[in-house]
Amino acid sequence: MHSLRLTRRILLVSFSVLLLSSMADAGVKASSFGSTVSYFRRDQGLAPAGTVLPTDFSEGAGRLWRSPVDPGISSPCVAGGLVVVTTWKDGDKELATVALDRTSGQQVWKRVSPLREVEPFHSVGSPASSTPASNGEQLFVFFGSYGLLCYDLNGKLLWEQPMGPFQDEFGASSSPVLSGNNVVLNEDHDVQSFICAFDQATGELRWKTDREAATRSYSTPFLIGPQGEEQIVIAGSLQMTAYSPNDGTRLWWYDGLSRIVDSTPVVVDGKIIAATWTPGGDSEDRIVMEPFADALKTFDTDDDQEIGESELPEGNEILQRFFRIDLNQNHKLDEAEWIKHSKVFERAKNVAVSLAPGTEGPVAQENVQWTYTRGLPTVPSSVVYDGILYMVKDSGIITSVDIQTGEMLKQGRAIGRGNYYASLVAGDGKVYMISESGVMTILKAGRDWEIVGSHDFGERVLATPVFADGMMIIRTDAAVYAFATSN
């Protein structure tokens, strides 16, 4: 066994040296790779057909390189000959964009972002959370602490659009996507939510549409429809909404999502499949805000007709969510603020749903193919592979569902316990998921799936793996790894 592993390692190193040598002989530069479009979940988490994916992630197996980087939770973006991530150095209060050579993993350049002010962010999160996008010639990088930055592949700043920070104690996490000649960004926060589009070449604002009814969510937009007839769709708080890519006109909407949406849906055969869960949205543990008049009688000790933050008892569910409900940030809740969020809690639905997109106005009920309400994920985007939806929830519970019928096929537990933030990916008959603690579980896909492998990176993981031209790229809080695949 030892000699077999040694032989494999020698072959792998020889292949890498040969590849580097041939590229050097041919005068290949980073920018000479294919000019492909890349943004978060554009591939819906699926490896290209015919790709052979690894099951052994130990050093000396299929690892091509490991490049240490500063912490951050944005997923890798492959742009030309580069692998790009964003980073955050807390001690230096430094946000940066880092470009690694795709073949060797060596750092090619690093650009430090200006800062308006460091946005608030969740204790688990990071102000370097949005995944960069690329059209193959430009990079589009978003920080909620500053705004949208556009670089060329050599790291030259081409344009910038300052915006943020936003009123949101967890910061901004939605990533930019590309539609036609525009870069599209959605920002749903406690107030002043919007979706906007900028010209990729110039940074000129093409359109901006307010999302007045939206409350905070962190899902990245996705596109549906044939090229040239695409619609931009957002899975936001309580509602999925489609917009025209030409001018941002609201087209259709579906009511029936959770009160906070973190995951990005997938599109399969023209159907949208979303799976989302937020605490307090199930019938058995729903958060209920009593009528405001009753709440005043219970909590308004100073008789000012508002409910102060200091008037709510410790452990109260409203106190735990006070920041997002207190829209004017005066540390008191008035009747309008109370009623708005009582309706949010009332309407929230934790659900996995398959539906056909609408055309105009509310989606008809007959467009809903099925719904499912168990084993739902909080943050990770799910993956659909060979007709099966795979989901993982915190504590490592895996649930698979038939996408034609909505029937639950199997439940089980991943090797990695704890919380899950990285989205699921699949290909070559396998499904991959990685826990926050860095434990990867590998499934043999199928209606009766089984665990066929695991690997402990020993490093925190919140970023989603990506596939690109013979590589599987995995970003931890300490490094970016590249593993060999084959076609």
PEJOJO-V764455 format. One record per residue. PSI is psi in whole degrees, -180 to 180 (999 if undefined). BURIAL is 1 if it has 16 or more other ideal C-beta (glycine too) atoms within 10 Angstrom, else 0. D_FIRST is the distance of its C-alpha to the first C-alpha in Angstrom with 1 decimal. Layout:
psi: (PSI	PSI)
burial: (BURIAL	BURIAL)
d_first: (D_FIRST	D_FIRST)
This chain:
psi: (-42	-43	-34	-45	-40	-42	-44	-40	-43	-44	-41	-47	-41	-42	-44	-44	-43	-42	-46	-42	-45	-36	-41	-43	-35	-1	30	132	170	-36	-2	-3	167	139	76	152	136	130	171	123	22	-37	4	23	15	134	151	145	138	-7	134	118	150	159	-14	115	16	156	134	-6	-102	11	126	-43	160	123	115	138	161	162	161	159	10	147	156	145	124	121	109	-125	19	153	121	134	164	153	161	120	105	-44	-38	-4	50	120	134	158	126	128	124	148	130	-29	-40	-21	-3	145	128	-45	164	133	123	131	144	163	127	-55	152	123	154	153	156	149	-27	-22	-156	149	-5	73	-24	133	132	161	157	144	11	-16	-24	155	137	117	132	132	128	-17	-10	-54	-155	128	140	124	156	178	-7	2	10	129	122	-42	166	152	92	138	155	177	162	163	93	114	-10	1	-167	133	-18	143	153	147	164	132	114	-126	11	153	126	136	134	134	103	115	-164	-32	159	47	151	163	141	163	135	146	128	-37	-40	-19	4	136	119	-44	159	130	123	144	72	-34	-12	141	-179	135	166	12	144	137	160	163	146	144	162	156	134	-18	26	154	148	125	137	127	99	-172	120	-22	139	131	138	144	152	132	-13	-41	5	13	135	128	-60	166	154	122	131	33	176	170	-21	130	122	-34	159	127	171	159	124	118	42	-5	145	128	116	146	120	143	138	140	142	10	2	153	-34	-15	32	137	126	127	120	163	144	-39	-39	-37	-37	-42	-34	-41	-23	81	-22	6	37	10	22	162	110	154	-38	-11	-11	137	153	136	-7	136	-32	-39	-39	-22	23	-43	-47	-26	-32	79	-35	2	40	11	22	150	122	-180	-41	-44	-42	-48	-41	-47	-23	-34	-35	-49	-37	-39	-13	139	115	119	150	133	143	123	152	140	155	-172	-51	133	-161	141	132	148	-32	-12	-17	115	-44	163	154	143	14	151	31	148	152	-56	-47	139	140	172	144	125	123	46	10	133	126	129	151	132	167	146	-1	25	121	133	134	143	137	122	-11	-35	-19	9	132	127	-43	148	148	-176	134	162	-41	117	-175	-160	158	129	-38	139	158	148	161	162	163	36	16	154	134	139	145	129	166	-36	-5	16	119	134	133	124	144	115	154	172	-27	57	158	154	126	-3	167	164	135	111	-18	15	148	138	122	-16	154	133	155	158	140	114	64	11	149	121	127	129	125	-177	-9	-20	167	131	147	130	144	138	177	153	999)
burial: (0	0	0	0	0	0	0	0	0	0	0	1	0	0	0	1	0	0	0	0	0	0	0	0	0	0	0	0	0	1	0	0	1	0	0	0	0	1	1	1	1	1	0	1	1	1	1	0	0	0	1	0	1	1	1	0	1	0	0	0	1	1	1	1	1	1	1	0	1	1	0	1	1	1	1	1	1	1	1	1	1	1	1	1	1	1	1	1	0	0	0	0	0	1	1	1	1	1	1	1	1	1	1	1	1	0	0	1	1	0	1	0	1	0	0	0	0	1	1	1	1	0	0	0	1	1	1	1	1	1	1	1	1	1	1	1	0	1	1	1	1	1	1	1	1	1	1	1	1	1	1	0	1	0	1	0	0	1	1	1	1	0	1	1	1	1	1	1	0	1	1	1	1	1	1	1	1	1	1	1	0	1	1	1	1	1	1	1	1	1	0	0	1	1	1	1	1	1	0	1	0	0	1	0	0	1	1	0	1	0	1	0	0	1	1	1	1	1	1	1	1	1	1	1	0	0	0	0	0	1	1	1	1	1	1	1	1	1	1	1	1	1	1	0	1	0	0	1	0	0	1	1	1	1	0	1	1	1	1	1	1	1	1	1	1	1	1	1	0	0	1	1	1	1	1	1	1	1	1	1	1	1	0	0	0	0	1	0	1	0	0	1	0	0	1	1	0	0	1	1	0	0	0	0	0	1	1	1	0	0	1	1	0	0	0	0	0	1	1	0	1	1	1	1	1	1	1	0	0	0	0	1	1	1	0	0	1	1	0	0	1	1	0	1	1	0	1	1	1	1	1	1	1	1	1	1	1	1	0	0	0	0	1	0	0	0	1	0	1	1	0	1	0	0	1	1	1	1	1	1	1	1	1	1	1	0	0	1	1	1	1	1	1	1	0	1	1	1	1	1	1	0	1	0	0	1	0	0	1	0	0	0	0	1	1	1	0	0	1	1	1	1	1	1	1	1	1	1	0	1	1	1	1	1	1	1	1	1	1	1	1	1	1	0	1	0	0	0	1	0	0	0	1	0	1	0	1	0	0	1	1	1	1	1	1	1	1	1	0	1	1	1	1	1	1	1	1	1	0	1	1	1	1	1	1	0	0)
d_first: (0.0	3.8	5.5	5.1	6.3	8.6	9.9	10.7	12.4	14.4	15.5	16.6	18.5	20.0	21.1	22.7	24.5	25.7	27.0	28.8	30.2	31.5	33.1	34.8	36.0	37.5	39.2	37.5	38.6	37.6	40.5	39.6	37.1	38.5	41.3	40.0	41.5	39.4	40.4	39.1	37.9	39.5	36.5	36.8	33.2	31.9	29.5	31.1	30.8	28.0	25.8	22.1	21.1	17.9	16.4	14.0	16.4	14.6	15.4	13.4	12.6	15.9	18.3	21.0	23.1	24.5	28.3	30.1	33.4	36.2	36.2	37.4	36.6	37.5	34.9	33.8	36.2	35.1	38.1	37.9	35.4	35.4	33.8	36.6	36.8	39.6	39.4	41.6	42.2	44.2	45.6	46.8	47.8	46.1	45.1	43.3	41.7	38.7	37.4	33.9	33.0	31.0	28.7	28.1	29.0	31.7	35.0	37.6	40.5	41.7	45.0	46.6	48.6	52.2	52.9	55.9	54.7	51.4	51.4	50.8	47.4	45.6	43.9	40.5	41.4	42.1	44.8	42.1	41.2	42.4	40.0	41.4	42.4	42.6	44.4	42.4	45.1	46.1	44.4	46.2	45.4	47.1	47.7	50.0	51.1	52.5	52.3	50.9	49.9	49.3	47.5	46.8	43.2	44.3	45.2	48.9	50.8	52.7	54.4	54.3	55.8	56.3	56.2	55.3	54.7	55.5	56.8	53.6	52.2	48.6	49.0	48.2	44.9	45.7	44.3	46.3	45.9	47.3	49.9	51.7	52.9	52.8	50.5	51.0	50.7	51.5	52.5	53.3	54.5	57.2	60.0	60.5	57.6	57.3	55.4	56.1	55.2	55.4	55.7	52.4	54.2	56.9	56.1	59.4	59.6	60.0	60.6	60.2	60.6	61.2	59.4	62.1	61.0	57.3	56.0	52.8	49.6	46.6	45.4	44.9	47.2	45.8	47.4	48.4	50.2	50.1	50.2	53.8	54.6	52.1	53.0	51.6	50.7	50.3	49.1	51.2	52.7	54.1	54.4	52.5	54.7	54.7	56.5	57.7	55.7	59.0	61.1	59.3	61.6	60.4	59.9	58.7	57.2	55.6	56.4	53.9	51.1	50.2	52.3	49.5	47.0	43.8	41.7	42.2	42.8	41.2	43.1	42.2	44.5	47.4	46.9	46.2	43.9	44.2	42.8	44.2	45.0	47.0	48.2	51.6	51.6	51.0	54.0	53.2	52.8	54.8	56.4	60.1	62.7	66.2	69.2	70.2	73.6	71.9	69.4	72.4	74.0	70.8	69.6	72.4	73.9	75.9	77.4	76.6	75.4	71.8	68.8	67.7	64.2	65.6	67.3	64.1	62.6	59.2	56.5	58.6	56.6	59.0	58.8	55.0	55.5	58.8	57.8	57.1	60.2	62.5	62.9	65.6	63.8	67.0	65.2	67.3	66.9	69.8	70.5	69.1	65.8	65.6	66.4	64.0	61.0	62.2	62.0	58.5	57.3	59.4	58.1	54.3	52.0	48.4	47.1	44.7	46.9	46.9	50.0	51.5	52.9	56.7	59.3	61.9	62.6	60.9	58.2	59.7	58.3	57.5	54.9	52.8	50.3	48.9	48.2	45.7	45.9	43.0	39.7	40.8	39.2	41.2	39.8	36.8	37.6	36.3	34.7	35.7	33.1	34.0	37.1	35.7	36.6	33.9	35.3	34.0	36.5	36.3	34.5	31.8	33.7	32.5	35.2	35.2	38.4	39.5	41.3	43.9	45.1	44.1	42.7	40.0	37.0	34.6	34.2	31.4	30.0	27.4	24.7	26.8	30.2	33.2	34.9	33.9	35.4	32.9	33.7	31.3	29.7	28.3	27.2	24.8	25.3	24.3	26.4	25.6	27.6	27.4	29.4	31.6	29.3	26.5	24.4	23.3	23.3	22.1	23.9	23.6	27.2	29.8	32.7	30.5	27.8	24.9	22.5	19.1	17.7	19.0	18.8	21.1	22.5	24.5	27.4	30.4	30.4	33.6	33.2	32.1	29.1	30.2	29.0	30.2	29.5	25.8	25.2	24.9	26.8	26.8	29.4	29.3	32.2	30.6	29.0	28.4	24.8	24.1	21.0	20.6	21.6	22.7	25.8)
